């Protein structure tokens, strides 16, 4: 198993909390991590028909029959078990008694917090980070190859290629989860929606335009996007509003949690196609933003992320607000530096009133990292140095 950054955090949590939750997309390595960390725990998978039947028929007896400590996989299949887990841990008063995993975010997290308030700590395990790949000697030779392969652990732990993995992932998991969350009759329309959404990566999300292009209602598109969010397929990056009044764009931007899946949906199957693709800038932007999100989740940080764009068109791809400081990150797929890269950062620094320190960075594909005035130009290979700035 590739070592995950969350391992040390979870080991510590096992000594402090009775229940540890690990949520994240399917195939992100939740089960592998839990079973590798806790080989002595009993294992129950609620996707197993027999196991689920036992739990459905008598949830009280199912939980009470568990002797010792246990991992319960895919808890979203039967969230009713959470209240009985609460009873069990309240009686035993032991730490590290249950590890539960789930592949849905918003709904599952809400049910966990309601049923197990004060008894559970939640972790989000996303696909592998560049740091995790680097430390396990699995890092690709080029940025574009890495973007294309994506970051799901199975691509690195088995002989499966990314061109084999992603069709299976979409067919088996995305559509399966979608059908369990929403009653979607015409999956071909949903597949069209997925591809059109991928084509809008890094753009403000216009639900009306998307609905018109797919041929469904505005409410249907909103529902479908929410399903993808709940399954950790996409996320919405909100605009930064602090002290800006009405001078900013209010629509969120849409991004995918994995660039390999994004490329598959865009029908990009080779590095050559990726290099000349119209969306290469947005795809690289997506890669970099994902690394910030993974860093925040893997280190259990409270930092919030946004993008900035004012009504004059000045923008910054990523704003990271840690509470004690603000980072502005401009992301460029170019291998050469241009002074134009500075415009959004300098505009933000001069026009936005902040009560904390502001640092500006440009992340690009070039090899040289250096200071350009008040802004730091950073090669993607030096991204870890920027991530260390997030407290």
Secondary structure, DSSP 4 states (H G I P E B T S, - for coil): -PPPTHHHHHHHHTTT-SEEEEE-STTSSHHHHHHHH-TTSEEEETTSHHHHHHHHH-HHHHHHT--S-EEEE-GGGGTTHHHHHHHHHHHH--TT-EEEEES-SHHHHHHHHHHSTTTEEEEE-PSPPHHHHHHTT---SSHHHHHHH-S-THHHHSS--HHHHHHHIIIIIIHHHHHHHS--S-HHHHHHHHHHHHTTTTSB--HHHHHHHHTS-HHHHHHHHHHHHHTTSEEEEPBP-TT-TT-B--SPEEEES-HHHHHHHTT--SHHHHHT-TTHHHHHHHHHHHHHHHHHHHTT---EEEEEEBTTS-EEEEEEE-SSEEEEEEEE--SS--GGGGHHHHHHHHHS--SSEEEEEEEESSS--EEETTEEEEEGGGHHHHHTT--
